[in-house]
Amino acid sequence: MDSSLPMKASLPLAGTTVIALEHAVAAPFATRQLADLGARVIKIERPGVGDFARAYDQRVDGLASYFVWLNRSKESLTLNLKHPEAGTILKKLMAGADVLVQNLGPGAASRLGLSADALRPGHPCLIVCDISGYGPDGPYRDKKAYDLLIQAEAGLLSITGTPDEVARAGISVADIAAGMYAYSSILVALIQRGRTGRGGHVAVSMLEALGEWMGNPLYYAYKDSPQAARTGASHPSVQPYGPFRTGDGRTVMFGVQNEREWATLCADVLQQPALATDPRFSSNVLRTENRDALKAVIEAAFSALSAEEANARLEHANIGNARLNDMAGLWRHAQLAARDRWRQVGSPAGMIPALLPPGEHDGFEYRMDPVPALGEHTGAILHELGYAEDDVRKLREDGAV
């Protein structure tokens, strides 16, 4: 990248301090993106244990894959929220904070005196972002919410999988959706504060975030119409669009979006131009109704081709296509390498690769600082708050930090 890019001091959120009472995925995803833009994110963790995502696995040189992904560029402060001194430390932290983000259990922030209503009188410029499973009220308010459970409640499982069995999305999509809306809502609140001088309260629920992402299948089933069928990796309402086997036993992915592309596919890829007007396949509705017959025709044509040959034909015909990559393929993806999208970040286990965030800016490069060890910044932060070395030592001995 261009070495003349501005330094971190000029990142968009430089000078913004975020206090994060967070764990798992949704809130850490939101705050990491704020850190990417230069915000100082102070992550509060339990002494000795930390964010429980630290223990999910040990796949990254002994570190947890979720934690490495979600927590670079943050400072880790250990704090026992049940200790009498915790309230004093939190009060001092809040005095210098611009944003508080929390995804504690229902009611926990209020019990700690960290609700938006409790903080507003003393911190009128503070932005408070609460992330929960189901929202701050309603009959599901106190219900436990994990990603898979929200996938079920939001109907995602009902449309994902095969006709015989539902399947969870392969990533924590409900958490990610909530984290994305928390991140964008905080940015909006910062813009609004710049205009009005006042802070605000943002409430994001996982159910509502994923519910928004379910908009297409939701409207497809409008007024109790039959919902989209589960069709594996194939599109439920556009055909052909999905995976097709080739003669070498591998799979290619491709899709057509209109009748012009369908005719091109038949003539130039399948080399069966008359297929375009076959009464079973002459419209998308008919192709969808006869998807099994269509797949058999396509795979018969592909049976004499390798995956590379099939992709080459599709590419030459300008039909959208892709290789069926696995994670090893993504690590080595030629496009990511050609665009210089990888960086090295520090961690307790040494340097590890990390993708730059999406959204390329011509005025700055994202912050890509280390993943913190548990409590790595506790002493330094407490010193900033006015605690002497002896005070910090006593707090450690008492189990407060």
N, C-alpha and C positions, 0 to 999 in steps of 0.2 A: 504494500500500500504506500501511498505518497507520504514521505517522511515530513512534508511541510504542513500536514494537517495540524490544526490547533491542538494544544495539550489538553489534558483532562480538566483543567480549571475552567475551560470554556465549554464543557459539555452542557447540554440544555438544563439539566437538573443539578448542576454543581451548586453547592450552598444549601441544598434542600436536605433536611434530616428526617429520616423515617424510622420510627420505632416499630419493631415487628414482634408481636406476640403470636408466633406462628409455628405450625408443624405440618408435616406431610407435604401436600402438593399445591393446593389452591392458593393460599396466601404466599408461600415462598415463590411461586411462579410469578405472581404479581410484583412482589418486592424485588426479585432479581432483575426484572425488566426495568424497574425504577433505578436500580443500581447500575445497569447497563448504560443508562443515560446520565450517570454522574451523581445520583443521589447517594448520600451517606445512609446506609441501612444498618441499624443496630439490631441484631437478632438476639432476642432474649431466649435462653435455653435453660432447662433444668440442670442444676449441678450434677455432675457425674453421669448423666444419662443423655441430656440434650434432646433435640428434635428426634422423635422416635424413628424418623426416616433414616437417620444415621445407621440404624441397625437392620434395615430391610434386606440387605445383601452385602457381599464383599467383592463385587465384580470388578471394581476399578482399583487395582493394586491394593486391595484390602478395604477400600472405601465403598460406600453404598452408591449405586448408580443413580437413584433418585436424588440423593443429597448432592452429589457432584454436579448434576445437571442444574439444580435449582438454587444453589447457594453461593456461587462465586461472587466475589466483590463485596461481600458482607463482613461485618464485624460481629463476632460472637461474644456475648456477655452472659455469663451464667448467673442466674438469680433464682433463689427459692422464694416463690411468690407467697408462700405461707409463713415466711419468717417476718417478725415484726419490723425489721429494717427495710424490707422490700418496698413497703409503701413510700418510705422516705426517698429511696433510690429512684423509684418510678416517678415521684413528684419532681425530683431534680431533672430527670431525663425529659419529662414532658415540658419543662420550662424552655428547653431549647429545640423542641420538636416542631416540625411542620405537618407531619402526617403520622397517624397511628393506624396500623393495620393489624387486625386480629382475627384468627379463626379458632378461638378456644371453644370449648363446649358451650351449649346454650346457657346463658345467664352468667357465665364465669366472669366476663369483663365487667358486668354491672356489680358483681360482688366485690371486685377489686377496686371499685370506684373509677373505672375506666370507660364507662359508657359515654356516648356523645353528650347526653344531657348533663351528666355529672361534670364533665370536663369543660363544657362550653363557657360557663361564667368566668372561669379563671384563664381560659385559653380561647378567646373568641376567634383567633386566626387559625386554629387547628383544624385539620381535616381528619375525620375519623372514618375509617373503612372497616365495616364488619362483614365478614364472609361466613355464611352459615349454610346448612343443608337445605332448609326450607323457608327461611325468612324469620323476621323478628316477631311475628304473630301468626295466628291461624292454628288449626288443630294439630298440625304437624311440627309446630315450633320446637318442641323438645325432643323430637324423634332423632335417633342417631342416624347419621348420614355418611355413608362411605360411597366411593365412586361407583362401584358395581350396583349398589342399592339405588342410587339416583338414576343410573342407566335403566334400571328396571322400572322405576316410578315414572320416568319421562317417556317410556314407550320405546326407547332405543332398542332394547333387547327383542322386542316383538317384531322388528323389521330387519334384524341383523342375524345372519346365520343361514342355514339351509332350510328347505321345507320341513325337514324332520326334527331339527334341533336349533334352538336359539344359541347365540354366541355373543359374548361381551366384545366390545370394541377392544382392539389390542393395545390401546393406550388409555390413560386415565382421562377420558374425554370430558367427563362432568367436572372434574377438578380443573382441567385446563380451561374449559369454557368459563368457569367462575373466575379463575385467575385472570383471564384476558379481559373480562368485563370489569373486574376490580381495577386492573391496571389502567384501562382507558377511562374509567370513571374518576379515578384519582387525578389523571392528567386534566380532565375537564374541570374538576374541582379546583385545581391549581390555577387554571386559566381564569375561572370565575373569581377566585380570590384576588387575582391580580387586578380585576376590574372593580370589585366591590370592597376589598379589604377584609372580607369576612371568610371564615372557614366554613365547613359544611360537614354533613353526615352522609356517607354512602353506605347503602346496605345491598349486598349482592348475595343471592341464593343460588346454590348449585342447580336446584330444580328449575328455577326460572332461566338461568343461563343456558342449560341444555335444552329447555323447552323452546327457547328462541332458535336454537340450531335445528330443532325438529320441525321447523316451519313447513318445509316442502311435504314430507309425509303427512303432517297434520292436515294441511289443506287438501292433499290428495284424498284424504278420508273425510272430506267436508260433508256435513249433514248425514253422518253415519254411512257414507259410501264405504265399500270394502277397501281396507287399507292395502298398501303395497305388499306383495308377497315376499317372503324371504327367498332370495335367489343366490345365496353365496356371494361370490365376487362379481356376478353378472348384474347388470343394471335391471331393476324391476320393470321399468317402463320405456326404455330405449333399447332397440336391438338393430344390429348386433353391437354389443358394448360389454366387454368382459374378457374372460380368459378362454383361450382356445389352444388345444393340443396340436403339436406339430409332429412330423414323422420321426424325430429323434427322441420323442417322449418328453420334450420340454414344453413350456407354455409361453405363448405371446399374449399380450393384452392389446386390444385395439377397440375403437369405437367409431361409429358413423353418427353424424348429427343431423343429416338431412337427406333428401332423396337424391340430390346430385352426388353426394358422397357414396350413397348406396350403389348408384349406377357405376361409379368409378371403381368401387370395390369389386363388383361383379365382373367388369370388363378387364381391368388391369391387374388385379390381384388374384382373384379366383379364376380368371380367364374363362368365364362363363357369362357372356353379356346377356344372354336370354334370361338368366336368373332374375334380372332386375324387374322383369314384368311377370314373373311367376305369380299366379293368383294367391299363393300362400304368403308371399313376401312383398307384395307391391306397395305396401304402406307400412309405416312404423307400427301402427296398431296391429296389423296382420302379422308382422314379424314377431311382435311381442306375444301374440296369441299362439304362434307356432314356433316358439323359441327352441324347443327340442329338435324339431325337424331342421330348423335353420342351422343349429349348431352341428348337427350331423353332416349337413352339406358342406359347411365350411371346413370342418375337421377332415372330411374326406379329401377335399382339395389340398389341405395342408399336409396330408399324410406323406406326400412325396417331397416335402420340404423340411429342411432343418429350421430351428428357431431363427438363426441368423438370416437364412434365405427368406423366410416369411416376413421378418421385420424389414428386410431390404426392399421387398416388393411393396409393403405398406408405406414405407418412407418415400419411395419413388413415386407412388400414387398420391402422396400428400394426405394419407389417411393417418389420423392420430394413433400413435402406437407407443408401447413401452415394453421394456424387459421386466420380468417378474423378479425384482431384486430381493435379496435378503439383507440382513444387517451388515454382513461382510461386504455386500455390493454397495451399500450406502456409504460405509467407511471409505471405500475406494472409488467413489463415484467420480468419473472424469470431469463432469461439469463443475462440481464443487471444487475440485483441485484446480481446474483451469481458471476459475474465478477467484482463487486465493481466499476461500471462505473459512479456512481453518486457522486457528491460533493456538498457542500454548499458554496454559494458565497454571499457576502454582497450586499446590495442595499439600496436606500433611504427608502424602505419599510421593511427592515430587511433581514434576511437570506432567500435565496431561493435555491431550488435544480437546479443543472445544470449537464448535461452530460459532461464527459471528451471528448475532441476531439478524433476522430478516429485516429488510428496510434499509437500503443503502443510502447514506447521506453524503452529500459532497462537502459538507462543512466540518465534519468531525468523524472520528472512528469510535465505536463503542468502547466503553470501559470493559476490560477483561482481566480483572484482578483475581487473586487466589481464592480458593475454597478454604474457609477458616477451620482450624481445629477447634474442638469444643472449648469454649472459654478463653480462646486465644487473646482476646482484647479486653478481658475483664479488668485487669489491673489498670491498663491505660485509660479506659473509660472512667473508672472510679476516681482516678487521679484528676481527670478533667472536671469531675463533679465536686472536687474539693476534699476528697478523702486522702489522708496521709498514708504513708506506707504501713505504719502500725495499724491504722484503721482497717486497711485492706486485709492485712494478715489476720486480724481478729475476726473479720467477717468470714474469711475462709475457714478459720478454726471453728466458728459457730455454725457453719453450714449454710450461711446466708447466700454465699456466692460460690 
